[in-house]
């Protein structure tokens, strides 16, 4: 029997998608603040990287790779590092920054 894989949560806003993803993955970011939207590709604007952090502690944040499809946002991945390389973005399904 194949293992059932759940689909990532979708939401109408980037913030809501990040909140749902954090809940699902057990990531605790109290007083969630989202900033720093960065377009991943000039060719496909449906991909972006957002930075989320707890309250006034901006240095304790997490980067989230998000994808928008038909008005719904999904978090594809997260990292505590400073973003992803072009090769990592390609592996995740996003196009590299041009």
KOLBALO-313302 format. One record per residue (C-alpha): chain; residue in three letters; x, y, z; residue number from 0. Coordinates in Angstrom, 3 decimals, always signed. Layout:
<zaros>
@cadena->A | residuo->ALA | u->X | v->Y | w->Z | num->NUM;
...
</zaros>
This chain:
<zaros>
@cadena->A | residuo->UNK | u->+0.000 | v->+0.000 | w->+0.000 | num->0;
@cadena->A | residuo->UNK | u->+1.336 | v->+3.438 | w->-0.942 | num->1;
@cadena->A | residuo->UNK | u->+1.781 | v->+6.059 | w->+1.750 | num->2;
@cadena->A | residuo->UNK | u->-0.759 | v->+8.849 | w->+1.409 | num->3;
@cadena->A | residuo->UNK | u->+0.880 | v->+12.268 | w->+1.014 | num->4;
@cadena->A | residuo->UNK | u->-1.048 | v->+15.289 | w->+2.141 | num->5;
@cadena->A | residuo->UNK | u->-1.048 | v->+18.384 | w->-0.021 | num->6;
@cadena->A | residuo->UNK | u->+0.418 | v->+21.560 | w->+1.458 | num->7;
@cadena->A | residuo->UNK | u->-2.162 | v->+23.988 | w->+2.835 | num->8;
@cadena->A | residuo->UNK | u->-3.297 | v->+26.760 | w->+0.499 | num->9;
@cadena->A | residuo->UNK | u->-4.510 | v->+30.225 | w->+1.432 | num->10;
@cadena->A | residuo->UNK | u->-5.714 | v->+33.442 | w->-0.171 | num->11;
@cadena->A | residuo->UNK | u->-2.792 | v->+35.493 | w->+1.195 | num->12;
@cadena->A | residuo->UNK | u->+0.911 | v->+34.887 | w->+1.642 | num->13;
@cadena->A | residuo->UNK | u->+0.656 | v->+35.528 | w->+5.401 | num->14;
@cadena->A | residuo->UNK | u->-2.163 | v->+33.022 | w->+5.836 | num->15;
@cadena->A | residuo->UNK | u->-0.229 | v->+30.415 | w->+3.824 | num->16;
@cadena->A | residuo->UNK | u->+2.810 | v->+30.940 | w->+6.075 | num->17;
@cadena->A | residuo->UNK | u->+0.672 | v->+30.650 | w->+9.220 | num->18;
@cadena->A | residuo->UNK | u->-0.942 | v->+27.401 | w->+8.021 | num->19;
@cadena->A | residuo->UNK | u->+2.428 | v->+25.977 | w->+6.957 | num->20;
@cadena->A | residuo->UNK | u->+3.940 | v->+26.834 | w->+10.352 | num->21;
@cadena->A | residuo->UNK | u->+1.007 | v->+25.177 | w->+12.133 | num->22;
@cadena->A | residuo->UNK | u->+1.379 | v->+22.042 | w->+9.997 | num->23;
@cadena->A | residuo->UNK | u->+5.173 | v->+21.832 | w->+10.458 | num->24;
@cadena->A | residuo->UNK | u->+5.207 | v->+22.807 | w->+14.150 | num->25;
@cadena->A | residuo->UNK | u->+7.148 | v->+26.029 | w->+13.529 | num->26;
@cadena->A | residuo->UNK | u->+6.498 | v->+28.494 | w->+16.341 | num->27;
@cadena->A | residuo->UNK | u->+6.695 | v->+32.165 | w->+15.355 | num->28;
@cadena->A | residuo->UNK | u->+4.804 | v->+34.178 | w->+18.008 | num->29;
@cadena->A | residuo->UNK | u->+3.374 | v->+37.522 | w->+16.884 | num->30;
@cadena->A | residuo->UNK | u->+4.184 | v->+36.619 | w->+13.269 | num->31;
@cadena->A | residuo->UNK | u->+5.387 | v->+39.543 | w->+11.159 | num->32;
@cadena->A | residuo->UNK | u->+5.900 | v->+39.073 | w->+7.406 | num->33;
@cadena->A | residuo->UNK | u->+8.142 | v->+41.318 | w->+5.352 | num->34;
@cadena->A | residuo->UNK | u->+10.581 | v->+41.335 | w->+2.505 | num->35;
@cadena->A | residuo->UNK | u->+8.701 | v->+39.897 | w->-0.449 | num->36;
@cadena->A | residuo->UNK | u->+11.229 | v->+39.090 | w->-3.165 | num->37;
@cadena->A | residuo->UNK | u->+10.268 | v->+37.976 | w->-6.636 | num->38;
@cadena->A | residuo->UNK | u->+12.054 | v->+34.752 | w->-7.521 | num->39;
@cadena->A | residuo->UNK | u->+11.753 | v->+35.014 | w->-11.296 | num->40;
@cadena->A | residuo->UNK | u->+11.112 | v->+37.799 | w->-13.768 | num->41;
@cadena->A | residuo->UNK | u->+9.669 | v->+35.113 | w->-16.074 | num->42;
@cadena->A | residuo->UNK | u->+7.187 | v->+33.619 | w->-13.571 | num->43;
@cadena->A | residuo->UNK | u->+5.946 | v->+36.145 | w->-10.962 | num->44;
@cadena->A | residuo->UNK | u->+3.903 | v->+33.418 | w->-9.222 | num->45;
@cadena->A | residuo->UNK | u->+6.979 | v->+32.543 | w->-7.117 | num->46;
@cadena->A | residuo->UNK | u->+8.235 | v->+34.688 | w->-4.237 | num->47;
@cadena->A | residuo->UNK | u->+10.318 | v->+34.517 | w->-1.077 | num->48;
@cadena->A | residuo->UNK | u->+8.938 | v->+36.090 | w->+2.109 | num->49;
@cadena->A | residuo->UNK | u->+10.693 | v->+36.603 | w->+5.434 | num->50;
@cadena->A | residuo->UNK | u->+8.689 | v->+36.022 | w->+8.626 | num->51;
@cadena->A | residuo->UNK | u->+9.827 | v->+36.744 | w->+12.166 | num->52;
@cadena->A | residuo->UNK | u->+8.428 | v->+36.914 | w->+15.708 | num->53;
@cadena->A | residuo->UNK | u->+7.220 | v->+40.358 | w->+16.786 | num->54;
@cadena->A | residuo->UNK | u->+10.113 | v->+42.768 | w->+17.141 | num->55;
@cadena->A | residuo->UNK | u->+12.835 | v->+40.088 | w->+16.785 | num->56;
@cadena->A | residuo->UNK | u->+13.607 | v->+40.430 | w->+13.088 | num->57;
@cadena->A | residuo->UNK | u->+16.932 | v->+38.604 | w->+13.405 | num->58;
@cadena->A | residuo->UNK | u->+15.123 | v->+35.377 | w->+14.435 | num->59;
@cadena->A | residuo->UNK | u->+13.184 | v->+34.969 | w->+11.193 | num->60;
@cadena->A | residuo->UNK | u->+12.609 | v->+32.255 | w->+8.645 | num->61;
@cadena->A | residuo->UNK | u->+12.523 | v->+32.489 | w->+4.827 | num->62;
@cadena->A | residuo->UNK | u->+9.541 | v->+30.941 | w->+3.023 | num->63;
@cadena->A | residuo->UNK | u->+9.318 | v->+30.034 | w->-0.665 | num->64;
@cadena->A | residuo->UNK | u->+5.743 | v->+30.574 | w->-1.832 | num->65;
@cadena->A | residuo->UNK | u->+3.901 | v->+29.786 | w->-5.047 | num->66;
@cadena->A | residuo->UNK | u->+0.646 | v->+31.341 | w->-6.243 | num->67;
@cadena->A | residuo->UNK | u->-1.800 | v->+29.414 | w->-8.426 | num->68;
@cadena->A | residuo->UNK | u->-5.259 | v->+30.683 | w->-9.329 | num->69;
@cadena->A | residuo->UNK | u->-5.222 | v->+33.240 | w->-6.497 | num->70;
@cadena->A | residuo->UNK | u->-4.177 | v->+30.717 | w->-3.832 | num->71;
@cadena->A | residuo->UNK | u->-0.770 | v->+30.737 | w->-2.103 | num->72;
@cadena->A | residuo->UNK | u->+1.181 | v->+27.668 | w->-0.965 | num->73;
@cadena->A | residuo->UNK | u->+4.428 | v->+27.506 | w->+0.983 | num->74;
@cadena->A | residuo->UNK | u->+6.748 | v->+25.151 | w->-0.884 | num->75;
@cadena->A | residuo->UNK | u->+9.707 | v->+25.240 | w->+1.530 | num->76;
@cadena->A | residuo->UNK | u->+11.325 | v->+27.163 | w->+4.373 | num->77;
@cadena->A | residuo->UNK | u->+14.867 | v->+27.783 | w->+5.568 | num->78;
@cadena->A | residuo->UNK | u->+16.651 | v->+29.527 | w->+8.421 | num->79;
@cadena->A | residuo->UNK | u->+19.502 | v->+30.316 | w->+6.019 | num->80;
@cadena->A | residuo->UNK | u->+19.555 | v->+33.420 | w->+3.814 | num->81;
@cadena->A | residuo->UNK | u->+17.364 | v->+32.145 | w->+0.985 | num->82;
@cadena->A | residuo->UNK | u->+18.126 | v->+29.545 | w->-1.660 | num->83;
@cadena->A | residuo->UNK | u->+20.605 | v->+29.210 | w->-4.512 | num->84;
@cadena->A | residuo->UNK | u->+19.355 | v->+29.098 | w->-8.103 | num->85;
@cadena->A | residuo->UNK | u->+20.044 | v->+25.347 | w->-8.185 | num->86;
@cadena->A | residuo->UNK | u->+18.013 | v->+24.825 | w->-5.000 | num->87;
@cadena->A | residuo->UNK | u->+15.148 | v->+26.905 | w->-6.418 | num->88;
@cadena->A | residuo->UNK | u->+15.176 | v->+24.809 | w->-9.587 | num->89;
@cadena->A | residuo->UNK | u->+15.076 | v->+21.606 | w->-7.503 | num->90;
@cadena->A | residuo->UNK | u->+12.048 | v->+22.993 | w->-5.624 | num->91;
@cadena->A | residuo->UNK | u->+10.250 | v->+23.703 | w->-8.891 | num->92;
@cadena->A | residuo->UNK | u->+10.813 | v->+27.469 | w->-9.016 | num->93;
@cadena->A | residuo->UNK | u->+12.678 | v->+29.207 | w->-11.783 | num->94;
@cadena->A | residuo->UNK | u->+16.036 | v->+30.822 | w->-10.970 | num->95;
@cadena->A | residuo->UNK | u->+16.353 | v->+34.568 | w->-10.538 | num->96;
@cadena->A | residuo->UNK | u->+17.220 | v->+36.111 | w->-13.881 | num->97;
</zaros>
